[in-house]
Amino acid sequence: MADSRNLIVGREGRRCPLRGNQNRREGEDMKKFLIGMLVGIAVPVIVAFGYLRLGMAEVRADIPPGRWENYLMNTGMHASVKREAPNAPNPVLPTDENLIAGGKLYLGACAGCHGRPGKPFGGKGPILYPPIPELPVVGTELSEAQIFWVAKHGIRRTGMFANEVWASDESLWTVAAYVKHMNSLPPDVRGLIERLDAKP
Ligand code: HEC
């Protein structure tokens, strides 16, 4: 009886003093690791919160934001547009008639901020951060569906407001067709839009 108990304890349960110490040390190491991790998470959160609450985040539009702010905001904005915008072809085809209609809409609703075709701001445009892309000068890499989506919903915390309250989906698809083609227009369409822009 005693023998068999010893045997069992010996096989499975007998404490090896060295092993016990090792287990305890491992437990303590794990505790330290978890505390370290919590502190590592809590400190940056507290610092970021304090930075904002103490008014240290710059909000003036006439001071350019830093590289990191630009990088974070641009990356987030473009990734969100890519994710949310429909992946569909423009139902409004880029016929001359539609491009002219889109050009008229652009002149009325977008050009004040994004610039007029053939009349670059030359550094004297509205100052906003994030800056307004001067579309006739820099164009855009967005697809027509993405331009439509940005024009419709706007971009939060920027000057790019949502146009859906005053413009129908059809007119926004029409302006998207124009924006995508604004730098590769047939010459007579371009000329006509520039003449429309010249009218008082
Ligand atoms: C009050 C100024 C303002 C008006 C008016 C405006 N936008 Fe914008 N738009 C902005 C700003 C600012 C941005 C930059 C937002 C950013 O970078 O996060 C922007 C960004 C965009 C972009 C994204 C371009 C890119 O490549 O990243 C598109 C497309 C766009 N606007 C289309 C339009 C269209 C179409 C209209 C007219 C229906 C319009 N916008 C009217 C201020 C304006």
Boltz pocket constraint, residues with backbone or C-beta under 6 A from the ligand:
constraints:
  - pocket:
      binder: B
      contacts: [[A, 73], [A, 77], [A, 105], [A, 106], [A, 109], [A, 110], [A, 111], [A, 112], [A, 113], [A, 114], [A, 128], [A, 130], [A, 131], [A, 132], [A, 133], [A, 139], [A, 140], [A, 141], [A, 142], [A, 146], [A, 147], [A, 150], [A, 151], [A, 155], [A, 158], [A, 159], [A, 160], [A, 161], [A, 163], [A, 175], [A, 176], [A, 179]]
      max_distance: 6.0
